[in-house]
Amino acid sequence: MTVRSALGTAAALRQGQVDAVELTEQTLEAARGVGAQVGAFAHLLEDRSLAQAEAAARTLDDARRSGTLEQLGRAYPLLGVPLPVKDLTQIAGQPFGAGSVLLEGNIAEVTDGVAQLLLDAGTVTIGKTSVPEFGFPCYTEPATGAPARTPWDLRRTAGGSSGGAAAAVATGVVPLAHGTDGGGSVRIPAACCGIVGIKPSRGLVSAGPHGTEGMGLVTDGMLARSVRDAAAGLDLIAVARPGDFLTSPRPQKGFLSSCDRAPSALRIGVLTEPLAARTEIHPAALRGLERAVELLRGMGHQVQEVPAPFTPEQWRAFMPLWTVGAAALDLPEDAEPLLMELTRWLRAEGRTYDGVDLTRAMAGVQTIARRTGEAFSELDVVLTPSLAAPPALPETIQLADGGEDFDAQCRFTPWTSTWNMTGCAAISVPIHREAVDGIELPFGVHIGATRAGDDALLLGLAAQLEQADPWPLVRAPHES
């Protein structure tokens, strides 16, 4: 199976170099093969995907006969391209398990807005990618199905909660995948799997019509092997809907075009102090950061070190929102023993808070966001390592005690959640690789915007880094 980018695949389909049905059959075969090795998919949607591919092939044939391929490409830039949906997002009539035994065999009754946009764009779903139970942890060890593993070392996690999506992209099964991010759940697996992951600005991607955004900590995002593909995917889902609490502007020409415009000299902060927990930072993660810093300085950007805008203790303002959200899941009373340990712990913690605590937590998160915004007001972006360490061995972060599990996750991912609090866009790029215990592993660099709505600037800078120092595009699974 030839591995192409999402945009390259779309162009090959339009030019008749690739047949949409044959491509889908090959993708499904890869999903059953290498995809299964890395635990990429919770469910394959074979019949639906082949029907989607046949529809795309008919549309392409009609456009060739009528001489309208160019117009078709503008209207449906990723027509026929494999693009799976994370199994926290519903497609009516299809399995929706959310990584929990409680939803095993469940079939969705509605199609969520983002999924509908991807379907309307003519992409081919292929399947639902693996997630941990209800998407809570930063690893993907579902209660049902295989765990998601990074292809760089099959002993190590693919990250979470979009771990299946990242594994599918990193192994070349698909060029682009949908994810969701409430504390780093797109960017963490991107870093673990050596690919690109973007969390857009709050309000850019609507949670409607069926979902609600609440405080706006969670948003949909994209995982890809290239910045341009991630931007093209973001263009498909960056849509506002009636009833949204907050909307964020999108560029008139879309996000893909921003990748072709290198930003002029930016003011870039470099932050190495952990924010969510006090922890040691692996030397290779810091070397990856320095690699990016040297590149950016060479491009003419102004780079300076900056201190942490708040302490890990102050970060704990985030906790009630996360735990109360878990406690608010509408589950039968007798279901509690069937839940995984972390989920039970989060729900138990959430039940200890009342309305006053929740109101204070909301204010606390905004206080942190304001403090961070003021501290970074003279900067355009802030760089950190994506993770404090290489892709984790699952037993080091998925622990028997829920509270210890949560703390271990915070130590592993001490930066990403800050950008969910501020609502600004953030992206992880796989700029660095280094051997750990004799095995080469990826180390991402996290680029966070300091102003809401600067998604285009972020993509332009990431594309500039990719052009200057390209990263490997596909990784075959490695067993130690």
C-alpha positions in Angstrom: 0.0 0.0 0.0 1.5 3.3 -1.1 1.6 5.8 1.8 0.5 9.3 0.8 -0.5 12.4 2.6 -4.2 13.2 2.9 -3.9 16.0 0.4 -1.7 13.9 -1.9 -4.3 11.1 -1.7 -7.1 13.5 -2.6 -5.1 14.7 -5.6 -4.3 11.2 -6.7 -8.0 10.3 -6.5 -9.0 13.3 -8.6 -6.3 12.5 -11.2 -7.4 8.9 -11.5 -4.1 7.5 -10.2 -6.0 5.9 -7.3 -9.4 4.3 -7.2 -11.5 5.2 -4.2 -12.8 1.7 -3.6 -9.5 0.0 -4.0 -7.9 2.5 -1.6 -10.6 1.8 1.0 -10.1 -1.9 0.6 -6.4 -1.5 1.1 -6.9 0.7 4.1 -9.3 -1.7 5.7 -6.7 -4.5 5.1 -4.0 -2.3 6.8 -6.4 -1.6 9.7 -6.9 -5.3 10.2 -3.1 -5.9 10.0 -0.7 -3.2 11.3 -3.7 -1.3 12.8 -4.5 -4.3 15.0 -0.8 -4.6 16.0 -1.0 -1.1 17.5 -4.6 -1.3 18.8 -5.7 1.5 16.5 -9.4 0.7 16.1 -12.2 -0.1 18.4 -14.6 -0.9 15.5 -14.0 -1.2 11.7 -17.0 0.0 9.6 -16.3 -2.0 6.5 -19.7 -1.9 4.8 -20.3 1.8 5.4 -16.7 2.7 4.3 -17.0 0.8 1.1 -20.4 2.5 0.4 -18.7 5.8 1.1 -15.9 5.0 -1.3 -18.3 3.9 -4.1 -20.2 7.2 -3.7 -16.9 9.1 -3.9 -15.8 7.2 -7.0 -19.2 8.0 -8.7 -18.8 11.7 -7.9 -15.2 11.7 -9.2 -16.3 10.0 -12.4 -19.1 12.4 -13.0 -16.7 15.4 -12.5 -14.3 13.9 -15.0 -17.0 13.5 -17.6 -18.3 17.0 -17.0 -14.9 18.7 -16.8 -15.5 20.0 -13.2 -12.7 18.2 -11.3 -11.1 21.5 -10.3 -14.4 22.8 -8.9 -14.9 19.5 -7.1 -11.5 19.7 -5.5 -12.3 23.2 -4.1 -15.7 22.1 -2.8 -14.5 18.7 -1.4 -10.7 18.9 -0.9 -10.5 15.5 0.9 -13.1 13.6 -1.1 -12.5 9.8 -0.8 -9.7 10.2 1.8 -9.7 7.7 4.7 -10.4 9.7 7.9 -11.5 7.7 11.0 -13.6 9.1 13.8 -12.7 8.8 17.5 -15.0 6.4 19.5 -16.1 9.2 21.8 -18.0 10.7 18.9 -21.3 9.2 17.6 -22.3 8.2 14.1 -25.9 7.1 14.0 -26.4 3.4 13.4 -22.8 2.6 14.2 -21.0 1.2 17.3 -20.3 3.7 20.1 -18.5 2.1 23.0 -16.3 4.9 24.5 -13.9 2.3 25.8 -16.2 1.0 28.5 -17.8 -2.3 29.1 -21.0 -0.4 30.0 -21.4 0.5 26.3 -20.2 -2.7 24.8 -22.6 -3.5 21.9 -24.1 0.0 22.0 -25.3 1.6 18.7 -25.4 5.4 18.4 -28.8 6.9 17.7 -27.6 10.3 16.5 -24.6 11.6 14.5 -22.6 14.3 16.3 -22.0 17.5 14.5 -18.2 17.1 13.8 -18.8 13.5 12.5 -21.5 14.8 10.2 -19.2 17.4 8.8 -16.6 14.8 8.0 -19.2 12.6 6.4 -20.5 15.6 4.4 -17.0 16.3 3.2 -16.9 12.9 1.4 -14.2 11.4 3.6 -14.2 7.6 4.2 -14.7 6.7 7.9 -12.9 3.3 7.9 -13.7 2.9 11.6 -13.9 4.2 15.1 -10.5 4.7 16.8 -9.7 3.2 20.2 -10.2 5.3 23.4 -9.8 4.7 27.1 -12.9 4.5 29.2 -14.9 7.7 28.5 -11.7 9.4 27.4 -10.5 10.3 30.8 -6.8 9.3 31.0 -3.7 10.2 28.9 -3.2 6.5 28.0 -5.4 4.3 25.8 -6.1 1.1 27.8 -9.8 0.5 27.0 -11.9 -1.8 29.2 -12.8 -3.6 25.9 -10.5 -4.2 23.0 -6.8 -3.9 22.6 -4.7 -1.1 24.1 -3.2 1.5 21.7 0.6 1.3 21.4 3.1 3.6 19.8 4.7 1.9 16.8 8.1 3.2 17.9 8.0 0.6 20.8 5.1 -1.7 21.2 5.6 -1.9 24.9 4.8 1.8 25.3 1.5 3.6 25.2 0.3 5.5 22.2 -1.0 8.2 24.6 -4.6 9.2 25.1 -7.3 9.7 24.9 -6.9 9.8 21.1 -4.4 7.0 21.2 -6.0 4.8 18.6 -6.2 7.7 16.2 -2.5 8.6 16.6 -1.5 4.9 16.2 -3.5 4.7 13.0 -1.9 7.8 11.5 1.7 7.0 12.7 1.6 3.5 11.1 0.3 4.8 7.8 -3.0 3.1 7.9 -4.7 6.5 7.4 -3.1 9.9 6.7 -5.4 11.9 9.0 -7.7 11.2 11.9 -10.2 13.0 14.1 -9.6 13.4 17.8 -10.8 15.3 20.9 -8.8 17.2 23.5 -9.9 18.1 27.0 -6.4 18.3 28.6 -4.0 17.2 25.9 -5.9 14.2 24.4 -4.8 15.1 20.8 -1.4 16.5 21.5 -0.3 13.8 24.0 -0.8 10.8 21.6 0.7 12.9 18.8 3.9 13.3 20.8 3.9 9.6 21.8 3.5 8.4 18.2 5.7 11.0 16.5 3.0 12.8 14.5 1.3 16.2 14.5 -1.7 17.0 16.7 -3.6 20.3 16.9 -6.1 21.5 19.5 -7.8 24.5 18.0 -9.0 27.6 19.8 -12.0 27.5 22.0 -15.1 28.1 19.9 -13.6 27.3 16.6 -15.2 23.9 16.4 -18.8 23.7 17.6 -19.8 21.0 20.0 -23.4 21.2 18.6 -26.0 20.3 17.7 -26.1 17.4 20.3 -23.2 18.3 22.6 -22.6 21.2 24.9 -19.3 23.0 25.5 -19.6 23.9 29.2 -16.4 25.7 30.2 -15.0 24.9 26.8 -12.1 22.8 28.0 -12.8 20.0 25.5 -12.7 20.5 21.7 -12.3 18.4 18.6 -9.0 18.4 16.8 -6.9 16.6 14.2 -3.9 14.2 14.1 -1.8 13.9 10.9 1.7 13.2 9.7 2.1 16.7 8.3 1.1 20.2 9.3 -0.6 20.8 6.0 -2.8 17.7 6.4 -3.8 18.8 9.9 -4.7 22.2 8.6 -6.8 20.7 5.8 -8.6 18.5 8.4 -9.2 21.5 10.6 -10.8 23.3 7.6 -13.4 20.6 7.5 -14.6 20.9 11.1 -14.1 24.6 11.9 -17.8 25.5 11.8 -19.9 27.5 14.2 -23.5 26.5 15.0 -26.5 28.3 16.5 -26.5 28.3 20.3 -22.7 28.2 20.7 -21.5 30.1 23.8 -18.4 31.3 22.0 -17.2 31.4 18.5 -13.7 31.9 17.1 -13.0 33.5 13.7 -11.5 31.4 10.9 -9.3 32.8 8.1 -11.2 33.8 5.0 -9.1 31.5 2.9 -9.0 28.6 5.4 -6.3 27.2 7.5 -4.5 25.3 4.8 -3.4 28.5 3.1 -1.8 29.7 6.3 0.8 26.9 6.0 2.1 28.6 2.9 2.8 31.9 4.7 5.8 31.8 7.0 5.2 34.2 9.9 7.5 37.2 10.3 9.7 37.5 13.3 7.7 36.3 16.3 8.3 36.7 20.1 8.6 33.2 21.4 8.7 32.2 25.0 10.4 29.0 26.2 9.0 27.4 29.3 10.7 24.3 30.9 9.1 24.5 34.4 6.3 22.0 34.7 2.8 23.4 35.4 0.5 20.6 36.4 2.9 18.8 38.7 6.4 19.0 40.2 8.4 16.5 38.2 11.8 15.9 36.5 12.0 16.5 32.8 13.8 13.9 30.7 17.0 15.3 29.1 15.9 14.1 25.6 12.7 16.1 25.9 14.7 19.2 26.7 17.1 18.5 23.9 14.1 18.3 21.5 13.0 21.7 22.8 16.5 23.2 22.2 16.5 21.8 18.7 13.3 23.7 17.9 14.7 26.8 19.6 17.9 26.8 17.5 15.8 26.4 14.3 13.5 29.3 15.3 16.4 31.6 16.2 17.9 30.8 12.8 14.7 31.9 11.1 14.9 35.3 12.8 12.4 34.8 15.6 13.1 36.3 19.0 13.3 33.6 21.6 13.5 34.0 25.4 13.1 31.9 28.5 10.0 32.6 30.6 9.0 31.5 34.1 5.9 29.5 34.9 2.8 31.8 35.3 1.4 29.7 38.2 2.3 26.8 40.5 1.2 23.2 40.3 -0.8 23.8 43.5 -2.7 26.6 41.8 -3.3 24.4 38.7 -5.4 22.1 41.0 -8.3 24.6 40.3 -8.8 22.4 37.3 -9.6 19.3 39.4 -13.3 19.8 40.4 -14.3 20.5 36.8 -12.8 17.2 35.6 -14.0 15.1 38.5 -17.5 16.5 38.6 -17.8 15.9 34.9 -17.0 12.2 35.6 -19.5 12.1 38.4 -22.2 13.7 36.2 -22.1 10.7 33.8 -25.6 9.3 33.8 -24.9 5.7 34.7 -27.0 3.0 36.5 -26.2 2.6 40.2 -25.2 -1.0 39.8 -22.7 0.0 37.0 -20.1 1.4 39.4 -18.2 -1.9 40.1 -17.9 -2.5 36.3 -16.0 0.8 35.8 -12.2 1.0 35.6 -10.4 2.2 38.7 -9.6 5.7 37.4 -13.2 6.3 36.4 -14.5 5.2 39.8 -11.9 7.4 41.6 -12.8 10.5 39.4 -16.5 9.9 40.1 -16.0 9.5 43.8 -13.9 12.6 44.0 -16.5 14.5 42.0 -19.2 13.6 44.4 -17.3 15.3 47.2 -17.9 18.8 45.7 -21.0 20.9 45.8 -22.3 23.7 43.7 -20.2 26.3 45.6 -17.0 24.2 45.0 -17.8 24.0 41.3 -18.4 27.7 41.0 -15.1 28.4 42.7 -13.4 26.0 40.4 -14.8 27.7 37.3 -13.6 31.0 38.7 -10.2 29.5 39.6 -9.7 28.2 36.0 -10.5 31.6 34.6 -8.1 33.2 37.2 -5.3 30.9 35.9 -6.2 31.7 32.3 -6.1 35.5 33.0 -2.8 35.1 34.9 -1.3 33.1 32.1 -2.6 35.6 29.5 -1.1 38.5 31.3 2.2 36.7 31.9 2.5 35.9 28.2 1.0 39.1 26.8 4.2 40.3 25.2 4.7 36.9 23.4 3.1 35.4 20.3 3.7 31.7 21.3 5.2 29.7 24.1 7.3 26.5 23.5 7.5 23.6 26.0 8.3 20.0 25.6 5.1 18.1 24.7 5.7 15.6 27.5 8.0 15.3 30.4 9.3 11.9 29.3 9.4 9.5 26.4 6.2 7.6 25.5 5.4 5.9 28.8 5.3 2.2 29.7 1.7 1.7 30.7 2.5 0.3 34.1 4.2 3.5 35.1 1.1 5.7 34.7 -1.9 3.3 34.8 -1.8 2.6 38.6 -3.9 0.5 40.9 -5.0 3.5 43.0 -7.0 6.1 41.1 -5.5 9.1 42.8 -1.9 7.9 42.3 -2.9 7.2 38.6 -4.1 10.8 38.2 -0.9 12.2 39.8 1.3 10.0 37.5 -0.6 11.3 34.5 0.0 14.9 35.6 3.7 14.3 36.0 3.8 12.8 32.5 1.8 15.6 30.9 2.6 18.8 32.9 1.9 21.4 30.2 -0.8 20.5 27.7 -3.9 21.1 30.0 -2.9 24.8 30.4 -4.0 25.5 26.9 -7.4 23.9 27.5 -7.7 26.3 30.4 -6.7 29.4 28.4 -8.7 28.2 25.3 -5.9 29.2 23.0 -4.8 26.9 20.2 -1.9 24.5 20.7 0.0 22.0 18.5 2.5 19.2 19.1 5.1 18.7 16.4 7.5 15.6 16.3 10.7 17.6 15.9 13.0 15.2 17.7 14.0 11.6 18.0 16.4 10.0 20.4 17.4 6.5 21.6 16.2 5.5 25.1 17.3 2.2 26.4 18.6 1.4 22.9 15.3 2.2 21.1 14.7 5.4 19.1 11.7 7.2 20.4 9.9 10.4 19.4 9.9 13.6 21.5 7.5 16.3 20.6 7.6 20.0 21.0 4.5 21.8 22.1 3.7 25.2 20.6 1.0 27.1 22.4 -0.6 30.4 21.1 -1.0 33.2 23.6 -4.0 34.8 22.0 -7.4 33.3 21.1 -7.9 32.7 17.4 -4.2 32.5 16.5 -4.7 29.0 14.9 -3.5 30.2 11.5 -0.3 31.7 13.0 0.4 28.5 14.9 0.0 26.4 11.8 2.2 28.7 9.8 5.0 28.5 12.4 4.7 24.7 12.7 4.8 24.4 8.9 7.9 26.5 8.9 9.6 24.2 11.4 8.5 21.1 9.4 10.0 22.6 6.2 13.3 23.4 8.0 13.7 20.0 9.7 11.3 17.4 8.3 10.4 14.4 10.5 9.8 10.8 9.5 6.3 10.3 8.1 5.6 6.6 8.8 6.8 4.2 11.5 6.6 0.4 11.2 5.8 -1.2 14.6 8.9 -2.0 16.6 9.0 -4.9 19.0 11.9 -4.9 21.5 
